[in-house]
Structure formats: structure tokens, C-alpha cells
Amino acid sequence: MSTLRERNISFFKEEDQDIFDLIERKLPNLGFESLRTDEQGRPVNICLGEINLYGQDEPLYSKTQIGDFFENPNRLAFANPNHCNLSDISFGLYRHIRKFAIGKKFDGKWIANLQVVDNGYFICSGIGLGYHIRDIIDQADVRVFIFSEPIEEFFLFSLDVVDWEEVYKAAEAKDAKVVIVVSGSATQLAHRIERVIGHYGGTFLEGSYFYAHYGSWDAQQTLNILRGRMEGYLISSGFYEDELLMITNTYYNFKHSKFRFIRNQKVLQEDYPVFVIGSGPSLEHNLEDIKKWRDRAVIISCGTTIRLLLKNGIRPDIHIENENGWKTEEILRTVKEEYGLDDIVLACSSTTYPGVQELFDEVWIYVRPALSSTSIFATPSDAITGVGPMVVNAGAGVAYNIGFRKIYLFGADCGKAKNAASHHKDALYHDELGKKLGFTKESLDKVYVRKVEGNFGGEFLTSHFLDMSRIYLSDLNRGGASMVNCSRGAKIDGVPALSSTAINLEQFTPNKQAQVLQKIRGQFKEFQPAEKIDFEALEKWAQSCKKFKKDLSEKVTPLIGEVDNYWVVEQALKEFWSDNFEEYKGVLMVICGSYSNMIRLSSFLGSRIIDTDLRKDFIADSLEKYIELCHWMADELEGVYCEMANGVDRAKLPEPYEGGFKKHVSEAAAEQVKIDLAELG
């Protein structure tokens, strides 16, 4: 008869190739001397030198811990739906479901503090010996169980304790999935778990459980990082109005600009140094060293940094823009009036605000991953890596994708010291132009909510997006970018810290920048205005809008009055997406954020309704409104596509949905909603 370990190995060979590869690689050399066993020979503890991992034998430890946890579980809860990336269209749905709720006079008899159905994830940080695993599966009602373990040896020890096949079967019986993530720092594990959540979807984040199995810093920090990201997850998931803006911006830029298309392709490696410069407060310490080596490096300014550099006598070779808002054009027009933009190459996202390209003599354009504009006007394979979420990421990503392999980061602080400014003192955020554009110290500082390790030691504060920025810079470096970080801000995992005073570029030929840029130009095709626009495809997308409405109604209408949870609704919408994506790509890619966010918004209230019949009524009412709003978006899109297919000079953005805020900004929506569950009883 095979042992439990052998059965587990056979199971993972079929179930999870990554885990099986880990077992094959590590198990033959694994020492079991640290295991402590009981009288029956069962592993019950792990010796860590002078102490044990568990304060008592693990079976008893886990039984007590599990009992205490489920009496008072650590779960993700939101007081209001502001996290649902609210925009004009979704606020129209919110007003509708709120009327329904108030009309039914919901109170504590009907509404629970958290979902009674459709909890998303149970995240267990720490597998250890694993006696707690099966109890978690049995007691938690979620859709996905994620078990992470920073130490490979601990997971391998669990092969002699946990019947992993039975664990997977028990989850499957509850219509749930099991995912195991092993090895890495807290930041790396949190990032990998976030990718798992991205795969399964962020619609049902609320109600998720966070469980730290043992008292390790990595185990607890993984949950701390992840919880912060999950709290802001849907804020970065896109919405209809923003995607609409990006396709109309891309249309304008492709129609009016002559540009080189910086796409994902093989390039010649460039060993000449490049300085990628953001506007973090630590840039103050680097300016003199940047000036010292300016003639031996290509200079890339990122976003508002261009004005700061020009003010300090540093003229960049390439300037990066990633933003689609009108402020970008106004800032750069002011910079041109003050300093001129001659001989600076603009490398920008296709979605950059119309008019920005016209301020520069030479333009390079790239497309970003997962945007509707990329699917409509290019292909996903054209998108270059590493260009989000912040503009300094775009600078590093562009540098890497055009061939640079000696990338020096300055002002890429990804955070700030306590009580310090959020940007360099000469950045526009602190002067009259910044005030004119609405930037205040209060608005800039309030996002700093997490503590992280500093690049040169110490502790720094970071925000959700700045933390994402440093993670993606770390990923880009692991992908081969070969960066060093001269910024005195947050540490970027895997990127060596280097004081700017220690830079030595004596071996590089001075004033070679023009030659380097010419080499880059020769590798990327130049397009004339309108050459890259497929007008026939735009006509096709316009014609698809009416049929999309009919087919979506046929998919969703049978659910009305029949389902008592939103999980079934989401599965139907995912199925509709996968079955019809090629035919309706022009619609789905633009509405995709709102397509899912509106279900999340409805679920925020509907999944709390205790009475099943009332919940079914609520879901039915919300789905009728959902169909109406999806039809409205398709109608508006049809008009936009028709304009672009006919070659209009600039496609006009439709008026916002009549139930919305009359603004195309989710921040304004979130500020104005300000509701909470107490308002509904």
C-alpha cells in the first residue's frame, strides 16, 4: 500500500505541475531532523533551533486556533460601495437599487453586516504541517481557498500529514477551488495571490477571510499587504467612461500624428546608460549627480518631472506621458511656453490626451496591455510590458522595450518618509500651476497608508498604487531590465540600491545620445496620420452593437426571478463573454469594467439580504436595470464607432448617463455617494 506522501506526490503530478516540480526538485534533499513526532509517529511540530514552530503539538494548536478564529473571523468588509469604481453609469444602477432597498424598508431583520452568500476567498497564510487545512475547507463557505507558505520545507512536511486529494475533493463538493502558493517573500507571495484573485475575479472580494496559521512575520505581512491591495482592487479595474475616453483619444492620436510605433518586438540591446527620472522627493539628492553624468547617459523624464528637470537645467532626450486626462496637455503647454520642447522625443501611450503630441516635433507611441484601445486599434501582442500603473513605470518599461539594459532609477520613491513631502520641492504639485490644477498637500498625503522598507534602510509610507508601482518595477527587473535604484524611497525588491554619488560612467563615450536614439528609430516602423486606423473594423464594431444588446438580453433575462445569488449571474456573464468575445470585442472591451463592477455593486447590498425570496426579488430588479444600462452603453458606443468609421476629425464623447454625476471621473462619484449600510437600516 502506498504511503500518504506517495499518494500526494501522484496527486500533484496530475493536479498542479508547479507544485509537482517543487516536490521533484526539493524533496530528495529534504532533511526531516527538525520534525518532532508523537507516540504514534505522527509529525506534530517543527524544531527551529532552540524553539518550536508551534507552542504546543500542532493538532491541538490548530484545533484551538481554528475554534477561536471562526468565533471572531478576520474578514474583509466595506461600509459603503465606494470601492466599486463608481462612475456615471454605475451610479445610475446605485440610485435604482437604493430606491428598491428603501422602498422595502430594509432593516436588521433583513440585512446582515456581511454577505450571507457569495463570499469570495479564504486566504490562509502558512501551511506548516497542515492539520488546520481540512477544518478550514469544512467550515468556510467561499468560492476559492488559497493556501500560501513562504517556506518550501514546511509545505513538503505537509505531504506526510495532509491528504491533499481529499482536501481538493472536499472543496469541489462545495463548488470551490483550492490554490496553493509556495515560497517567496511576503511581497512576492501577496503579489502571486493577487494574480490568483485576478484570474478568478474580483467581484466577490467582500467577506473574504484572512487567516495567519503561525506567528511568522512573513505570514502576517503577506496578509497585511494583500488586504490593502484587495481593499483597493476594484478601484483599478476600469470603467466604461474611462475606456470610452481612451478609445476616442487613441483614435485622435492615430489620425493626427505621424509616429513611430513602439511595440512588443525583438530589439537590439543597448548598453549605453539611461536615467529614468520620476519626481519623488528624494530626487533633490540626485540632481547634481545627474548633471555630472548627463553627457554620458540618455535622460528620460516621466510625467511632471520634465518641468522640474528643465527648471534645474537638465534637458531630457525622451519624455514619457501615460495619462489620458486634460491636465497633461495644459501642463505640457505651460512647459513649452516656459522652456520649449525642441529636440525632446515624446514617447507616450496611445491614450494620451489629444493635443499633447502636437507640442512635440517627434512622437513615439506605445499601447498598454488590457485596454480597450489596444484591442480596437492594435493587438494585445503589440502592448509593451511594464508601463503601469505609474508614469515612472512607463519610463522604465519604455526604456527596457526599446533596448536599454543599464537603467538607473531616480525619484522613483514609490513612497515617502513620515512627515516628508510626496514629491520633489520643485515639482508642479507644490507651485501655483499645481494649485491651479487642484493639487493640495492634503489630497496628495492622504493616500499614504502602508509602511514598507526603505531602499537605503529605514521605514517609508506608501499607497496602493505606489506599492503596485514598486512591485511592477521589481517584475520588470526580474524580466531582464537590469535596473539599479538611486532613489531614497521605498525598496524595490530585487533592484540593487546605489547611491548616485557612487555612479561612475567614465567608460562611456560622451554625447552619444543622438546616435543611440537613431539606432532605436531604425527598429520601429513609422506611421503616417490615419495609416494605422482600420476604418472597416470600426464599421464592424458599430454594426455589432445592436446584436450585442439582443444576445445579452437573451443570456441574462432567464435569470430574472430564478436565481438567489450573484455568483450564478457572474458565471453566466463570464460565459457570455467567452462565447461571444470575438464577435463583440468592440463592445465588451469598452464596457468590461462597468460590466463587472455593476454586478459587484448590486452584490454589495443584495448578497447581504437574509431572506431568500426577498434576495431573489432584489436580484431580479437589479438585473432588469443592469440590462437597460448595458443597452445604453452599447447605443452610445454605436454612435462613437460610426463617427470614427466615417473618419470624423475628433469623435465626440457622449453625454454621461442621465442618472450619473455629469462627470467622467470615478473619484467624483466616490466623493458624492458617501452612503453606508446604516442609511439602509
Order of alpha helices (4+ residues) and beta strands (2+ residues): alpha-alpha-beta-beta-beta-alpha-alpha-beta-alpha-beta-alpha-alpha-beta-alpha-beta-alpha-alpha-beta-beta-alpha-beta-alpha-beta-alpha-beta-beta-alpha-alpha-beta-alpha-alpha-beta-beta-alpha-beta-alpha-beta-alpha-alpha-alpha-alpha
